Amino acid sequence: MGFPVRFVRPIVQTVERVPSRFRDLTRLRDVAQILIRHGFGLLLRGVDIPGLPKVDPDEMISTPARALAALQDLGPTYVKLGQVLSTRPDVLPEEYIAAFESLQDNVGAMPLDSVYAQLTKELGAGWRDRIADFDPVPLATASIAQVHAATLKTGEEVVFKIQRPGLERVIRSDLAILHFLAQRIAHEFPETNSVDMEGVVSEFENSILLELDFTAEAQNMRRAAANFEGDARVHIPTVHADLSTKGVLCMERLRGVKIREARDAGHDMAAVGDRFLAVAYEMLFVHGFFHGDLHPGNVIVMEGGVIGLIDWGMTGRLTADMRNDVIFIIFALQRGDTRSIAHIVYGIAIKKERVDYRAVERATTAVIEKHWAGNSLREMQLGPFVIDLARKASENGARIPREYTMFFKALMTAEGLAKALLPEVDPIAAAAPYIEKLIRERLDFTRIQSDMLYHGLTLSSVARRLPISLSQFLDDLDAQRLRLDVRTVMDPEVEARLERRENRRIAAIGSVGMLLCGTFALFPDHAWYGSVPVYTVTFFFMGGVLGLTAFGMMLMNRS
């Protein structure tokens, strides 16, 4: 039995327990070893990965600090995931979010030969003819790209953002592993089902793959520049489209200092603070299209106190209706109307299962009492309030969509940056005029008339269709044409056991079939080679292998 079991066991374990989408088992093994080392081996319990030792449940201890270390050890994809999760209070506890906010994706610099090779691959051999000077020392190095300064032959100063070669293949492999780990989290921690970890990973997958496409970042910059057209307070780098591709982004170089260095550079920090908050709130409350990673490293103070914004790979969007939802929450807050806030939160939330509305209302009331003194918005930290609101709603099964949580996190980031670096300004007072203006606009009589007309037209359209749809429904009911789509959801462990049972059955049937064929092959004369029944020996050998395989599977299942 040693021959088949020794070779079949790894195959059976890999095929049955590791998702078929894995192609890089070496990477999966590396990820598993890091998770176990940092106390997250529980995610791998019951999963047999060739070459990996069994997980000891007694040694599984995890903390925010260890989770942070694990993400850093796992590499670029997981660091990016941690940065995204730090904007998701509906997914992670507060202590993990605080830990993940410190994640940095600085890595070693690419060799200059690799930089030149990537530029040639993306732009063609003629790219050097456009460049008067290329600085070999990078301005910045990150997990996805490296940035170099250059001067065009036209005299324009630019920067090249160059994607690391082979990165997309690594990220796609890691994404497959993340989907697998999300399934394990849902299985090992049923209490996380309200969070929908698979959905979170899918959202992250869309986000990071879009971030790998620099043409999307270039489009983000053009859109932001159009939104701020004619506004002297802010400057968005100009994109050089003829020197930009999916893997290389060439843009105007902004001369200035990072906002954390502006005070030492002699800038008027009161004026800088006013401009920064005005730009941030303009994006959040007016444009509905905003920078999703507005940390101090991405904010440059240029000559004259102009605010320059760089790194537009991560952006957020709120439609007009979404902004209205935020405005209604704030307006209801001003009136102390907790019931309306709970109703709005419940309405916009993603609900996988039936949610207790009363529980959401009680949680909402508790959050308001914690943050709201009942006097004025100017005395309240809006960012922490809405983040806490999203977290409590999620705990009750009403998950706030990513667009809203990203907006709330961006709002809190702007407030936090101002409080840390710009004590001369009050971010709450700076936000109040924007909020009050939006509320006035929302309650404007002309706006209300427009909304009433829209809803009236929508209802009239539904009313016109209703008689026809009802008639069709009754016709289908009479003619017995109604169909119900019923799908059975099976527990993954039960499904795996049934699959293993079917595999054993197939192997056993194959073994019996081969033995019968071998027996029948004894009788024809041409089946003998001298005194040896060749066909019979062959069939018996194959039947024996299949029989031992089935027996080995049975023993493994019992163990």
CORMO-V982632 format. One record per residue. RES is the residue in one small letter. SS is DSSP state (@ for helix, = for strand, . for the rest). OMEGA is omega in degrees with one decimal (999 if undefined). Layout:
# CORMO-V982632
res	ss	omega
RES	SS	OMEGA
RES	SS	OMEGA
This chain:
# CORMO-V982632
res	ss	omega
m	.	-176.0
g	@	-176.0
f	@	-176.3
p	@	-177.0
v	@	-177.2
r	@	-178.2
f	@	-175.7
v	@	-174.8
r	@	179.2
p	@	-178.7
i	@	-179.0
v	@	-178.9
q	@	-177.8
t	@	-176.0
v	@	-173.4
e	@	-169.8
r	@	176.8
v	.	-176.7
p	.	-174.4
s	.	-177.6
r	.	178.6
f	.	175.4
r	.	-176.9
d	.	-177.8
l	@	176.7
t	@	178.5
r	@	178.0
l	@	179.5
r	@	178.9
d	@	179.4
v	@	-179.7
a	@	-179.7
q	@	179.2
i	@	178.9
l	@	179.3
i	@	-178.6
r	@	-177.3
h	.	173.0
g	.	180.0
f	.	-179.0
g	@	179.0
l	@	-179.5
l	@	-176.7
l	@	-179.6
r	.	-179.5
g	.	179.9
v	.	-179.8
d	.	177.6
i	.	-178.6
p	.	177.5
g	.	-178.2
l	.	179.3
p	.	178.5
k	.	-179.6
v	.	176.2
d	.	-176.9
p	@	-178.4
d	@	-177.4
e	@	-175.7
m	.	179.4
i	.	-179.7
s	.	177.1
t	.	176.8
p	@	-179.5
a	@	179.4
r	@	176.0
a	@	177.9
l	@	179.4
a	@	179.7
a	@	179.6
l	@	179.9
q	@	178.9
d	@	-176.6
l	@	174.0
g	.	-168.5
p	@	-176.7
t	@	-175.5
y	@	173.7
v	@	177.2
k	@	178.5
l	@	178.6
g	@	178.2
q	@	177.7
v	@	-179.7
l	@	177.9
s	.	176.2
t	.	-174.1
r	.	177.9
p	.	177.6
d	.	-176.8
v	.	-173.5
l	.	172.1
p	.	-174.2
e	@	-176.8
e	@	177.4
y	@	177.6
i	@	179.2
a	@	179.4
a	@	-174.8
f	@	178.9
e	.	-179.2
s	.	-177.6
l	.	175.0
q	.	-177.6
d	.	175.4
n	.	179.3
v	.	179.7
g	.	-177.6
a	.	173.1
m	.	172.8
p	.	-177.1
l	@	178.7
d	@	178.2
s	@	177.7
v	@	-179.8
y	@	179.8
a	@	179.2
q	@	177.4
l	@	178.9
t	@	179.1
k	@	-175.3
e	@	-172.2
l	@	-175.7
g	.	-175.9
a	@	-176.0
g	@	-177.3
w	@	-178.9
r	@	-178.8
d	@	-179.6
r	@	-170.4
i	=	175.3
a	=	-178.3
d	=	179.1
f	=	-177.8
d	.	-178.8
p	.	179.9
v	.	-176.2
p	.	173.4
l	.	-179.2
a	=	174.8
t	=	179.1
a	.	-174.6
s	.	-177.5
i	.	-173.0
a	=	176.7
q	=	-173.9
v	=	177.8
h	=	175.2
a	=	178.8
a	=	174.7
t	=	178.0
l	=	178.3
k	.	174.5
t	.	179.9
g	.	-179.3
e	.	175.0
e	=	-177.7
v	=	169.3
v	=	175.7
f	=	173.5
k	=	-169.1
i	=	-178.1
q	=	179.4
r	.	-178.1
p	.	177.8
g	.	-174.2
l	@	-175.0
e	@	179.8
r	@	179.8
v	@	-177.9
i	@	179.3
r	@	176.2
s	@	178.7
d	@	179.9
l	@	176.2
a	@	178.7
i	@	179.5
l	@	176.9
h	@	178.4
f	@	-180.0
l	@	177.1
a	@	176.3
q	@	179.6
r	@	178.4
i	@	179.2
a	@	-178.4
h	@	-175.5
e	@	-178.3
f	.	-177.4
p	@	-179.7
e	@	178.9
t	@	-176.5
n	.	179.3
s	.	-179.0
v	.	-177.5
d	.	-177.9
m	@	177.1
e	@	177.8
g	@	177.9
v	@	179.3
v	@	178.7
s	@	176.5
e	@	178.5
f	@	178.5
e	@	178.6
n	@	-176.9
s	@	-174.9
i	@	176.7
l	@	175.6
l	@	179.1
e	@	176.6
l	.	179.9
d	.	-176.2
f	@	175.4
t	@	176.8
a	@	177.1
e	@	177.4
a	@	178.3
q	@	176.5
n	@	-179.1
m	@	178.5
r	@	179.2
r	@	179.1
a	@	178.7
a	@	178.2
a	@	178.8
n	@	-178.0
f	.	-177.5
e	.	179.9
g	.	-179.8
d	.	-175.8
a	.	-177.3
r	.	-170.6
v	=	178.4
h	=	176.3
i	=	-177.7
p	.	175.6
t	.	-179.6
v	=	173.4
h	.	-172.5
a	@	-177.5
d	@	177.3
l	@	-178.3
s	.	176.9
t	.	176.7
k	.	-176.0
g	.	179.0
v	=	177.2
l	=	178.1
c	=	-177.0
m	=	178.3
e	=	176.4
r	.	178.8
l	.	177.9
r	.	179.7
g	.	179.5
v	=	174.5
k	=	-172.4
i	@	178.5
r	@	179.7
e	@	-172.9
a	.	-179.0
r	.	179.3
d	.	179.8
a	.	174.9
g	.	179.9
h	.	174.7
d	.	-171.0
m	@	175.4
a	@	178.7
a	@	178.2
v	@	180.0
g	@	178.8
d	@	-178.8
r	@	-178.4
f	@	-178.5
l	@	178.0
a	@	179.7
v	@	-178.8
a	@	-178.0
y	@	176.0
e	@	178.1
m	@	-172.3
l	@	-171.2
f	@	-175.2
v	@	-175.4
h	@	-173.9
g	.	176.3
f	=	-169.0
f	=	175.8
h	=	-174.8
g	.	-176.3
d	.	-170.7
l	.	176.0
h	.	-174.0
p	@	-179.7
g	@	-178.7
n	@	179.9
v	=	-177.8
i	=	174.6
v	=	-176.1
m	.	179.6
e	@	-179.3
g	@	179.2
g	@	178.2
v	.	-179.1
i	=	175.3
g	=	-178.6
l	=	-178.7
i	.	176.9
d	.	-177.3
w	.	179.8
g	.	-179.4
m	.	179.2
t	=	176.7
g	=	-179.3
r	=	171.8
l	.	175.6
t	.	179.0
a	@	179.4
d	@	178.3
m	@	177.6
r	@	176.9
n	@	178.0
d	@	178.9
v	@	-179.8
i	@	179.9
f	@	177.5
i	@	-178.5
i	@	179.9
f	@	178.2
a	@	178.5
l	@	179.4
q	@	-178.1
r	.	-178.6
g	.	-176.1
d	.	-177.8
t	@	-178.1
r	@	179.5
s	@	179.1
i	@	178.9
a	@	179.8
h	@	179.6
i	@	179.7
v	@	179.6
y	@	-177.7
g	@	-176.1
i	@	-173.5
a	.	173.3
i	=	-174.7
k	.	179.5
k	.	179.8
e	.	178.6
r	.	-177.0
v	.	178.2
d	.	-177.4
y	@	-178.8
r	@	177.9
a	@	177.4
v	@	-179.8
e	@	179.1
r	@	179.1
a	@	179.0
t	@	179.3
t	@	179.8
a	@	179.3
v	@	-179.5
i	@	179.6
e	@	179.9
k	@	-171.3
h	@	-168.9
w	.	179.9
a	.	177.7
g	.	-178.2
n	.	-175.5
s	.	175.2
l	@	-178.3
r	@	-179.3
e	@	-174.1
m	.	172.5
q	.	-173.5
l	@	-178.0
g	@	179.3
p	@	179.3
f	@	-176.2
v	@	176.1
i	@	178.6
d	@	178.2
l	@	179.4
a	@	-178.2
r	@	-178.4
k	@	177.6
a	@	179.8
s	@	179.1
e	@	179.8
n	.	174.9
g	.	179.6
a	.	-173.5
r	=	179.4
i	.	-179.5
p	.	-175.0
r	@	-177.9
e	@	-179.9
y	@	-178.5
t	@	177.2
m	@	176.4
f	@	-179.0
f	@	-179.9
k	@	177.9
a	@	177.4
l	@	180.0
m	@	178.3
t	@	178.4
a	@	178.2
e	@	-178.1
g	@	178.6
l	@	-179.4
a	@	-178.3
k	@	-177.5
a	@	-171.3
l	@	-173.1
l	.	-178.9
p	.	-179.9
e	.	-176.0
v	.	178.5
d	.	-176.3
p	@	-179.5
i	@	178.0
a	@	-180.0
a	@	-178.8
a	@	-173.2
a	@	-179.9
p	@	179.6
y	@	-179.0
i	@	-179.5
e	@	178.1
k	@	179.6
l	@	178.5
i	@	178.6
r	@	179.9
e	@	-178.1
r	@	-178.6
l	.	178.2
d	.	-175.5
f	@	179.3
t	@	178.5
r	@	179.0
i	@	176.8
q	@	-179.8
s	@	179.2
d	@	179.3
m	@	178.2
l	@	179.6
y	@	-178.7
h	@	177.9
g	@	178.0
l	@	178.7
t	@	179.6
l	@	178.9
s	@	177.5
s	@	178.2
v	@	-179.2
a	@	179.3
r	@	-177.5
r	@	-172.1
l	@	-179.7
p	@	-179.4
i	@	-179.3
s	@	179.4
l	@	178.2
s	@	178.4
q	@	178.8
f	@	179.7
l	@	176.7
d	@	179.1
d	@	179.3
l	@	179.6
d	@	-177.2
a	.	-179.8
q	.	177.9
r	.	-179.7
l	.	-179.4
r	.	174.6
l	.	178.2
d	.	-177.1
v	.	179.6
r	.	179.6
t	.	177.5
v	.	-175.1
m	.	176.0
d	.	-176.9
p	@	-179.7
e	@	177.9
v	@	179.4
e	@	179.9
a	@	179.1
r	@	178.5
l	@	-180.0
e	@	178.8
r	@	177.6
r	@	178.8
e	@	177.6
n	@	178.8
r	@	-179.7
r	@	179.9
i	@	-179.9
a	@	-179.7
a	@	179.1
i	@	178.2
g	@	179.2
s	@	179.1
v	@	179.6
g	@	179.9
m	@	179.2
l	@	177.1
l	@	178.4
c	@	179.2
g	@	178.7
t	@	179.5
f	@	-177.6
a	.	178.8
l	.	-168.6
f	.	-179.9
p	.	-179.8
d	@	-176.6
h	@	179.5
a	@	-177.8
w	=	173.7
y	=	-171.3
g	.	178.9
s	.	-176.1
v	=	174.5
p	=	-171.0
v	@	-177.7
y	@	-179.0
t	@	178.7
v	@	-179.5
t	@	-179.1
f	@	179.0
f	@	178.9
f	@	180.0
m	@	177.5
g	@	177.7
g	@	179.1
v	@	-180.0
l	@	178.3
g	@	177.8
l	@	177.3
t	@	179.0
a	@	179.4
f	@	177.5
g	@	177.0
m	@	-179.9
m	@	179.5
l	@	178.9
m	@	-178.8
n	@	178.8
r	@	-179.4
s	.	999
